[in-house]
């Protein structure tokens, strides 16, 4: 199976060095080949699962407590705007805020 690594890289928005393309193409083809092998397994009577091991949530009681002081919480932030807001890296283009 021939995989278009350039196309996959564009979809993932990553750059791949030209010297790595052929190796990545072979690796991806091997992965797809392995998945094709798995399709040949008889799974009749096996219930589908999302995880290999059974998972369960552990819940704790929701007990109200004293809130932290604003200054104490903001002291842990890497950057603060006007002493009120936590400054985070820009996510969307064109939304500059100082």
C-alpha positions in Angstrom: 0.0 0.0 0.0 1.4 3.4 -1.0 0.8 6.1 1.6 1.0 9.8 0.7 3.1 11.0 3.6 3.2 14.6 2.3 -0.6 14.7 2.4 -0.8 13.2 5.9 1.9 15.8 7.1 -0.2 18.6 5.7 -3.3 17.4 7.4 -1.4 17.1 10.7 0.3 20.5 10.0 3.8 19.2 10.6 7.0 19.5 8.6 8.9 16.4 7.8 12.5 16.5 6.7 12.8 15.2 3.1 15.4 12.6 4.2 12.8 11.1 6.7 9.9 10.8 4.2 10.8 7.3 2.9 11.4 5.8 6.3 8.1 7.3 7.5 6.3 5.9 4.4 7.7 2.4 5.1 6.7 2.7 8.8 3.2 3.8 8.1 2.8 1.1 5.5 3.9 -1.5 8.1 1.3 -0.2 10.6 -1.5 -0.3 8.0 -0.4 -3.8 7.0 -0.5 -4.9 10.6 -4.1 -3.6 10.9 -5.0 -5.5 7.8 -3.7 -8.7 9.5 -5.9 -8.0 12.5 -8.9 -7.8 10.3 -8.4 -11.5 9.6 -8.8 -12.5 13.2 -12.1 -14.2 14.2 -13.7 -12.0 16.9 -17.0 -13.7 16.9 -18.5 -13.5 20.4 -16.0 -11.0 21.7 -17.6 -7.9 23.1 -16.1 -4.6 21.8 -14.3 -2.6 24.4 -12.8 0.9 24.5 -9.9 -0.1 26.7 -7.8 -3.3 27.3 -8.3 -3.1 31.0 -11.5 -2.4 32.8 -11.7 1.2 34.0 -13.9 2.7 36.7 -14.2 6.2 38.1 -13.3 6.8 41.7 -15.4 9.6 43.1 -14.8 11.7 46.2 -17.4 13.6 48.2 -18.0 17.1 47.0 -17.3 18.9 50.3 -17.4 22.7 50.3 -14.4 24.4 51.8 -12.7 27.8 52.1 -11.7 29.3 48.7 -8.2 30.4 48.1 -7.5 34.1 48.1 -7.2 35.7 44.6 -3.7 37.0 45.3 -2.6 33.5 46.4 -3.9 31.9 43.2 -2.5 34.6 40.9 0.9 34.3 42.5 1.2 30.9 40.9 0.4 32.1 37.4 3.3 32.6 35.0 2.0 36.0 33.9 -0.9 38.3 35.0 -2.8 41.1 33.2 -3.7 44.1 35.3 -3.6 42.0 38.5 -6.9 40.3 37.5 -6.4 37.8 34.7 -4.0 35.0 34.0 -2.1 35.6 30.7 -1.9 32.5 28.5 -0.2 32.1 25.1 -2.2 33.4 22.1 -4.5 30.7 20.6 -6.4 32.5 17.8 -4.7 34.9 15.4 -5.5 38.6 15.7 -6.5 38.6 19.4 -3.6 40.5 20.8 -4.0 41.7 24.4 -1.4 43.3 26.6 
